[in-house]
Amino acid sequence: MEENNCRFRVGNGYDVHEFAMGIPMWLGGVKIEDSAMGFLAHSDGDVAIHALCDAILGALAIGDIGHFFPDSDDEWKGIDSKILLRKVCDMADERGWKVGNADISIDLQAPKIGSYMPAMRTALAKVMGISPEVVSVKATTSENLGFVGRGEGCQAWATVLLYR
């Protein structure tokens, strides 16, 4: 099938960051007030948005977040990941693709983020220019197993459907 005849594309993304004391935690585009730790990263470390960016870039088959926003470039140091997501959505738009829906899973032992998930859905939808009704954010724990279970960091997965 020729690429021009393709009406849908699916992409998956993954990201992981270690915790660091004394910096704000940004997750799903929302500041998590219940944490004294944030993510050790070149940007704000928002693992949910980074996974989402990689999912969109993967569906476009043009690379990954590190290719477009390398941690060796000071332009991206400390950047709000919502800006990166908007830039990735612009890349999709320029190629004739729109986000149909997004599904994000966040693996985090603590803090509990259930009360933040509606705000995450709204924040992510606003950046992507879609309805919060098609943005899913789910949370899980690692049942005290592995680096997440030991409270050393967080990981996130995202899947997106693009359409034209």
C-alpha positions as CSV (number, residue, x, y, z in Angstrom):
1,M,0.0,0.0,0.0
2,E,1.3,3.4,-0.9
3,E,1.9,5.8,2.0
4,N,-0.5,8.4,0.5
5,N,-3.4,5.9,0.7
6,C,-2.8,5.2,4.4
7,R,-5.5,6.9,6.5
8,F,-4.3,5.8,10.0
9,R,-1.0,5.3,11.8
10,V,-0.3,4.0,15.3
11,G,2.8,4.8,17.4
12,N,4.1,3.7,20.7
13,G,6.4,5.6,23.1
14,Y,8.2,4.9,26.3
15,D,10.2,7.1,28.7
16,V,11.8,6.7,32.1
17,H,13.5,9.2,34.5
18,E,15.1,9.0,37.9
19,F,13.9,11.0,40.8
20,A,15.8,14.0,42.2
21,M,15.1,15.9,45.4
22,G,14.2,19.5,45.5
23,I,12.9,20.0,42.0
24,P,9.3,20.2,40.9
25,M,7.6,17.1,39.5
26,W,5.8,17.6,36.2
27,L,3.7,14.8,34.9
28,G,1.2,14.8,32.1
29,G,1.7,18.6,31.8
30,V,0.6,19.1,35.4
31,K,2.7,20.1,38.5
32,I,2.4,17.4,41.1
33,E,2.2,19.3,44.4
34,D,2.3,16.1,46.5
35,S,6.0,15.4,45.8
36,A,9.3,16.8,47.1
37,M,11.0,15.1,44.2
38,G,11.0,15.8,40.5
39,F,12.7,14.1,37.6
40,L,16.4,14.2,36.8
41,A,16.4,15.3,33.2
42,H,17.7,17.9,30.7
43,S,14.1,19.2,30.3
44,D,11.4,19.3,33.0
45,G,11.5,15.4,32.8
46,D,7.8,14.9,32.2
47,V,7.9,11.2,31.3
48,A,4.3,11.0,30.2
49,I,4.8,13.8,27.7
50,H,8.1,12.4,26.5
51,A,6.5,9.0,25.9
52,L,3.6,10.7,24.1
53,C,6.0,12.7,21.9
54,D,7.8,9.4,21.0
55,A,4.5,7.8,20.2
56,I,3.6,10.6,17.7
57,L,7.1,10.6,16.2
58,G,7.0,6.9,15.9
59,A,3.6,7.0,14.1
60,L,5.1,9.5,11.7
61,A,8.2,7.3,11.3
62,I,10.6,10.2,11.5
63,G,12.7,9.5,14.6
64,D,12.4,10.0,18.3
65,I,12.4,12.8,20.9
66,G,16.2,12.6,21.3
67,H,16.7,13.2,17.6
68,F,14.7,16.4,17.5
69,F,15.4,17.7,21.1
70,P,18.8,16.3,22.1
71,D,19.9,16.6,25.7
72,S,23.3,17.9,24.3
73,D,21.5,21.1,23.1
74,D,21.1,23.9,25.6
75,E,18.1,25.2,23.7
76,W,16.1,22.4,25.4
77,K,17.6,22.7,28.9
78,G,14.8,23.0,31.5
79,I,12.1,23.4,28.8
80,D,8.5,22.8,29.6
81,S,7.7,19.5,27.9
82,K,4.3,20.9,26.8
83,I,6.3,23.0,24.3
84,L,8.0,19.9,23.0
85,L,4.6,18.2,22.6
86,R,3.2,21.2,20.7
87,K,6.3,21.1,18.3
88,V,5.8,17.4,17.7
89,C,2.1,17.9,17.0
90,D,3.1,20.7,14.5
91,M,5.3,18.2,12.8
92,A,2.3,15.8,12.4
93,D,0.1,18.7,11.2
94,E,2.8,19.7,8.6
95,R,2.6,16.1,7.2
96,G,-1.2,16.0,7.1
97,W,-1.8,14.0,10.3
98,K,-3.9,14.7,13.3
99,V,-4.0,12.9,16.7
100,G,-7.2,10.8,16.9
101,N,-6.6,9.6,20.4
102,A,-3.9,9.0,23.0
103,D,-3.5,6.4,25.7
104,I,-0.9,6.9,28.4
105,S,0.1,4.6,31.3
106,I,2.3,5.9,34.1
107,D,4.1,3.5,36.5
108,L,4.8,5.4,39.7
109,Q,5.0,3.9,43.2
110,A,4.5,7.3,44.9
111,P,3.0,9.9,45.1
112,K,-0.5,8.8,44.2
113,I,-1.6,10.7,41.1
114,G,-5.3,9.7,40.7
115,S,-6.6,13.2,41.7
116,Y,-4.3,14.8,39.0
117,M,-5.4,12.6,36.1
118,P,-8.4,14.8,35.0
119,A,-6.1,17.8,34.9
120,M,-3.5,15.8,32.9
121,R,-6.1,14.8,30.4
122,T,-7.2,18.4,30.0
123,A,-3.6,19.8,29.8
124,L,-2.5,17.3,27.2
125,A,-5.7,17.6,25.1
126,K,-5.3,21.4,25.1
127,V,-1.7,21.2,23.8
128,M,-2.6,18.6,21.1
129,G,-5.7,20.5,20.1
130,I,-8.1,17.6,20.7
131,S,-10.9,16.8,23.2
132,P,-10.0,15.4,26.7
133,E,-12.5,12.7,25.9
134,V,-10.0,11.0,23.6
135,V,-7.0,11.3,26.0
136,S,-6.6,8.5,28.4
137,V,-4.2,8.7,31.4
138,K,-3.9,5.7,33.6
139,A,-1.7,5.1,36.7
140,T,-0.2,1.9,38.1
141,T,2.4,0.9,40.6
142,S,5.1,-1.8,40.2
143,E,4.0,-3.5,43.4
144,N,7.2,-2.5,45.1
145,L,9.3,-4.3,42.4
146,G,12.2,-2.9,40.5
147,F,13.5,0.7,40.3
148,V,9.9,2.1,40.3
149,G,8.9,-0.1,43.2
150,R,11.9,1.1,45.2
151,G,10.9,4.7,44.6
152,E,13.9,5.5,42.4
153,G,12.0,6.8,39.4
154,C,9.0,6.7,37.1
155,Q,8.2,5.2,33.7
156,A,5.5,5.9,31.1
157,W,4.1,4.3,28.0
158,A,2.0,6.0,25.3
159,T,0.1,4.9,22.3
160,V,-1.4,7.2,19.7
161,L,-3.6,6.9,16.7
162,L,-3.0,9.4,13.9
163,Y,-5.4,10.0,11.0
164,R,-5.7,12.1,7.9
